Amino acid sequence: MTVDYAGHPCDFDALRSLTAPRGIRIVDDAAHALGAASHGRPVGCAALADVTAFSFYATKNLTTGEAAPPSPTTRHWPSASGS
Ligand SMILES: Cc1ncc(COP(=O)(O)O)c(C=O)c1O
């Protein structure tokens, strides 16, 4: 699990070079990074993490009071069976 701290996305290219060969999926906590991008790819897009969660808490970039939706662009939504 990764955390994009203070608006700075993680180095997903480096992380993917480690996780992809091993079949490990990346779950990204982007509570601090709504609107951020990594090399032109917006945080939440499937090229970065397999699952991305944002936060709409009152102290975050965009607030709705309370909510934390996963990214709609997630391409691999983990199932209970792990496939
Ligand atoms: C990095 C990070 N992840 C997750 C959360 C939790 O967000 P939420 O309260 O919307 O579930 C916070 C809240 O402060 C946070 O700073």
The ligand as a Gaussian input file, in Angstrom:
#p B3LYP/6-31G(d) Opt

LIG

0 1
 C       -3.129000      10.015000       4.062000
 C       -4.533000       9.808000       4.556000
 N       -5.181000       8.665000       4.230000
 C       -6.458000       8.447000       4.646000
 C       -7.133000       9.375000       5.404000
 C       -8.527000       9.052000       5.815000
 O       -9.444000       9.728000       5.002000
 P      -11.010000       9.626000       5.347000
 O      -11.222000      10.320000       6.661000
 O      -11.725000      10.324000       4.224000
 O      -11.351000       8.166000       5.404000
 C       -6.521000      10.558000       5.770000
 C       -7.255000      11.533000       6.590000
 O       -6.722000      12.426000       7.204000
 C       -5.184000      10.791000       5.335000
 O       -4.532000      11.922000       5.654000

